[in-house]
Amino acid sequence: MKKLNIMLVEDDMIEIMKFKRATSSFEVQHNIMEANNGEAALELLQQKGSLPDIILLDLNMPKINGIEFLKILKADERLRYIPAMILTTSSNQKDLLECYKTGIAGYILKPLKYEDYVSKIKAVLSYWSINELISG
């Protein structure tokens, strides 16, 4: 499995810690870049460094919410090809439809049980690490 550069866009510190704890148990130690909201994520993406291989994004965030962030991301020539996946507690069908219309790579509901969460994250990262990704 290849090491991924992951951008996690999440405003809840507990969720960030949970994600890091889950991924630290995997064989491959992925690089995780954090952004606490959509605005901060866009600032990081505008910097001249390397782009993430994948963006994992919460929907309900202050300043710019997940859907607004996606629309800005997909309108940008340089950023639009980065696979963006929603990682959320929202099972709202309207949100789901809006996200797919905008061009997401997947929509994952955060399970309540930690073990289920770990196995979902592991499956997602395994999938993206064997994909041929466009590197920025």
N, C-alpha and C positions, 0 to 999 in steps of 0.2 A: 504494500500500500504506500502511495506517495504522500509526502508531507504537503498539507494544504496551507495556504495563507487565508485565514478566515476573518471576515469582519463581522463582529457581533454587535448589532445595533439594538440596545436594550437599556431601558432607564431604571430597572429594578436591580439594585446591587445584589440581592439574594439570588435572583435569576442568573446574574453574571457569575457569581460564585458557584452556583449549581452546575452551570455549563462547564466551567473550568475544572471543577471536581470530576465531573463525568468524563471529560476528554483526557484528563490526566491518567485515567486507568487504561487508556487504549495503548496498543503496541507502538503506534506512531504518534509522536508528540507534535501536533499541528501548531502553527503560529497563530495566535489569536490577537487580533487588533480590536480594541473596544471603542465604542462610541455610545454615549449616554442618551443621544437623541438624533433625529434625522439631520438636524442642522450641523451637529458636530461630525457626523458621518460624511456629509457632503464636503465639509472643510478638509477632512482627512483625504478624501478621494481626489480633491483638486490639487493636493500637493504633488510634486513631481516624482515622488518615489514609486515603488512598484505597487500595482493594483492588487487587491485580494482576488483569490481564485473563486471565492463564493461569499455571498453576503447572507447572513441569517438575521432576520429582522422581526422585531415585535411590531404589532399594529398600533397599540394604544400608548402613545408617547407624547410628552409635551413638545411645544414649539412646532415641529413638523411631524405629523403622524406617519405611520407606515405607508399608507396609500399615497399621501402627498410626496413622500420621499421617493417611492417607486416611480411616480409620474415624472419627477425631475430626473431621476436616474435613467429612465428609458428614453428621455428626450435628448440625452447627451450622447453625441457621436462616439466619444471615447469610453464612456461607462456602460452604455446600453447592453453590451455583450456579457457583462458579469452576471452569472446566474444568481438570482436573488430568491431566497426561500423565506416564507413567513413561518415564524415559530411563535405561536400565540395560544392564549386560552380562549379566544373568541371563536365560537362555532357559528357566528352570524352568517347566514347564507348570502346576504347582500355584500358583506366584506369579502367573502370567498370569491364571489362572481366578479367583483370589482378588481380584485387582485389578479385573477386570471386574465381579465380583459387588458390589464396593464402590462402583462407579460412576465408573470412570475414563473419560477422553475418548480415550485411546489408549495404546499400549504400544510403545515404540520401542527396538529393540536398537541399542546403540552399535556402529557398524562399526569395524573395526580401521584401515582406511585413512582418513586425515584428509580427503581429497577427498570420500569417501562420507559421512563425518560431516557435513561442511559442506552437502552437497546435501540430506541428510535434514533437518537443522535448518532450512535455508532453506525447504524444502517445508512443514514444520510451521508455521513462523511466517507464511508466505504464506497458508496455509489459515486460520489463526486471525485474521489481520488483515483478511480479507474477510468473516468471520462477523459476525453481529449478536450482540454480547456484552452481557450484563447488567452495567452499571457500578455499582460499589458506592458 
